[in-house]
Amino acid sequence: MHIDCLKQNGYFLETQVGIDVVGKVLSVLSDAGLNSDRVVIQSEDSAVLKRISRTDNYTLAYRVVDTNVTINKDVVTGIKALATYATLPRRLIQPTYQDFLVNNSHVVDEFHAQNVSVFVSYLRNIFITLAFDYESDPTAEIDTMVQIFKVDGLITTSPATAKAYLSKPTSLFYPSFLN
């Protein structure tokens, strides 16, 4: 199970209304019998992740939202102090210019060097969200993320496409400049 904690309105609810959103989420998880072995809690708010890590032993994921951020060793060290996983937007892993792939970023390598697993988000089947290099084939994008960029997981709006990719015996596609 994946919980995207305090995604949009949590800060307002905590500061203006006085509702302990983090406490409520943790209480609901406990009441439902969902222990730390079965739940990953994701947030883009470092204070939320710090609070959860002090009170419970859930697996935590830090969500990077900004695609214009520079990922370096210090940034990864900061994220590693908060979470086991990092969720990165696909444009941060795989930069494009005018909807064409432009180069191989080494962002995933930076995380792997510090033993932080990387999930890419959000992969969609809608052809207008794919780089032209993939010729409107979402499985080609998944293949590149897995085979070239070596991501550890995918967050997708189309699980059937991910399943179709996983059922294929070999790689499908490699833009030559990414190798």
C-alpha positions as CSV (number, residue, x, y, z in Angstrom):
1,M,0.0,0.0,0.0
2,H,1.2,3.5,-0.8
3,I,0.0,6.6,1.1
4,D,0.7,10.0,-0.2
5,C,0.6,11.9,3.1
6,L,-0.3,15.5,3.4
7,K,-0.3,16.0,-0.4
8,Q,-2.2,19.2,-0.8
9,N,-4.3,20.3,2.2
10,G,-2.5,18.8,5.1
11,Y,-0.5,21.9,6.0
12,F,-3.7,24.1,6.0
13,L,-5.5,21.5,8.1
14,E,-2.7,21.3,10.6
15,T,-1.9,25.0,10.9
16,Q,-5.3,26.7,10.4
17,V,-7.9,24.2,11.5
18,G,-5.8,22.4,14.2
19,I,-6.3,18.9,12.9
20,D,-3.4,16.5,13.5
21,V,-3.3,15.0,10.0
22,V,-0.2,12.9,10.5
23,G,-1.6,11.6,13.7
24,K,-4.9,10.7,12.1
25,V,-3.2,8.9,9.2
26,L,-1.1,6.9,11.6
27,S,-4.1,6.1,13.8
28,V,-6.1,4.9,10.8
29,L,-3.3,2.7,9.6
30,S,-2.9,1.2,13.1
31,D,-6.7,0.7,13.5
32,A,-6.8,-1.1,10.1
33,G,-4.0,-3.4,11.1
34,L,-1.7,-2.1,8.4
35,N,1.7,-2.4,9.9
36,S,5.0,-1.0,8.8
37,D,5.8,-4.1,6.7
38,R,3.0,-3.4,4.3
39,V,2.9,0.4,4.0
40,V,5.1,3.0,2.3
41,I,4.3,6.6,3.3
42,Q,5.4,9.2,0.8
43,S,5.6,12.9,1.3
44,E,7.3,15.9,-0.2
45,D,7.3,17.5,3.3
46,S,10.5,16.7,5.2
47,A,8.8,17.7,8.5
48,V,6.1,15.0,8.0
49,L,8.7,12.3,7.3
50,K,10.8,13.3,10.3
51,R,7.7,13.2,12.5
52,I,6.6,9.8,11.2
53,S,10.1,8.3,11.6
54,R,10.2,9.4,15.3
55,T,7.0,7.7,16.1
56,D,6.7,4.7,13.9
57,N,8.7,2.3,11.8
58,Y,7.0,2.8,8.4
59,T,9.0,2.7,5.2
60,L,9.3,6.3,4.0
61,A,9.6,7.8,0.5
62,Y,10.6,11.4,-0.2
63,R,8.8,12.8,-3.2
64,V,10.7,15.3,-5.3
65,V,8.2,17.5,-7.1
66,D,10.4,20.2,-8.8
67,T,11.9,19.1,-12.2
68,N,14.2,22.1,-12.1
69,V,16.1,21.0,-9.0
70,T,19.8,20.0,-9.2
71,I,20.4,16.7,-7.7
72,N,23.9,16.3,-6.3
73,K,25.6,14.3,-3.5
74,D,24.5,16.7,-0.7
75,V,20.8,16.7,-1.9
76,V,20.8,12.8,-1.9
77,T,22.4,12.7,1.5
78,G,19.6,15.0,2.8
79,I,16.9,12.8,1.3
80,K,18.6,9.6,2.6
81,A,18.4,11.0,6.1
82,L,14.6,11.2,5.7
83,A,13.6,8.2,3.6
84,T,14.5,4.8,2.2
85,Y,13.1,5.7,-1.3
86,A,13.0,8.7,-3.5
87,T,10.2,9.3,-5.9
88,L,11.4,11.4,-8.8
89,P,9.4,12.9,-11.7
90,R,10.3,11.3,-15.0
91,R,11.5,14.6,-16.5
92,L,14.1,14.8,-13.8
93,I,15.4,11.4,-14.7
94,Q,14.9,11.7,-18.4
95,P,15.2,15.4,-19.6
96,T,13.5,16.4,-22.8
97,Y,13.6,19.5,-25.0
98,Q,10.6,20.2,-27.2
99,D,9.3,16.7,-26.4
100,F,12.5,14.9,-27.6
101,L,14.9,13.1,-25.3
102,V,18.1,15.2,-24.9
103,N,20.6,13.3,-22.7
104,N,21.1,10.7,-20.1
105,S,20.9,12.3,-16.7
106,H,22.8,10.5,-13.9
107,V,20.3,11.3,-11.2
108,V,19.4,7.7,-10.5
109,D,23.2,6.9,-10.2
110,E,23.5,9.6,-7.6
111,F,20.8,8.0,-5.4
112,H,22.1,4.4,-6.0
113,A,25.6,5.5,-5.0
114,Q,24.1,6.2,-1.5
115,N,21.9,3.1,-1.5
116,V,18.6,5.0,-1.9
117,S,16.1,3.3,-4.2
118,V,14.4,5.4,-6.9
119,F,10.9,5.3,-8.2
120,V,9.9,7.2,-11.2
121,S,6.5,9.0,-11.4
122,Y,4.1,9.4,-13.1
123,L,4.2,7.2,-16.2
124,R,1.0,7.6,-18.3
125,N,-0.3,6.0,-21.5
126,I,-1.5,9.2,-22.9
127,F,0.6,9.6,-26.1
128,I,0.9,13.4,-25.7
129,T,2.9,12.9,-22.4
130,L,5.5,10.7,-24.1
131,A,8.7,11.9,-25.7
132,F,8.5,11.6,-29.5
133,D,11.4,9.2,-29.4
134,Y,9.1,6.6,-28.0
135,E,6.8,6.7,-31.0
136,S,3.7,6.7,-28.7
137,D,4.7,3.4,-27.2
138,P,4.5,3.6,-23.4
139,T,6.2,0.3,-22.9
140,A,9.3,1.7,-24.6
141,E,9.4,4.4,-22.0
142,I,9.1,1.9,-19.2
143,D,11.9,-0.2,-20.9
144,T,14.2,2.8,-21.0
145,M,13.5,3.7,-17.3
146,V,14.2,0.1,-16.2
147,Q,17.1,-0.9,-18.6
148,I,18.9,2.4,-19.1
149,F,18.2,4.5,-16.0
150,K,17.9,1.5,-13.7
151,V,15.0,2.8,-11.6
152,D,13.9,0.5,-8.8
153,G,10.2,1.1,-9.3
154,L,7.5,2.7,-11.4
155,I,4.5,4.7,-10.4
156,T,2.0,4.6,-13.2
157,T,-1.6,5.5,-14.0
158,S,-1.7,2.5,-16.3
159,P,-0.8,-0.7,-14.4
160,A,-1.8,-2.9,-17.3
161,T,0.9,-1.3,-19.4
162,A,3.5,-2.1,-16.8
163,K,2.2,-5.6,-16.6
164,A,2.5,-5.9,-20.4
165,Y,6.1,-4.7,-20.2
166,L,7.0,-7.2,-17.5
167,S,5.5,-10.1,-19.5
168,K,7.9,-9.4,-22.4
169,P,11.1,-11.5,-22.4
170,T,13.5,-9.0,-23.7
171,S,14.1,-5.3,-24.0
172,L,12.1,-3.4,-26.5
173,F,13.9,-0.1,-27.3
174,Y,17.0,1.9,-26.6
175,P,17.6,5.4,-27.9
176,S,21.2,5.1,-29.0
177,F,22.4,8.2,-27.3
178,L,21.2,7.0,-23.9
179,N,23.5,3.9,-23.9
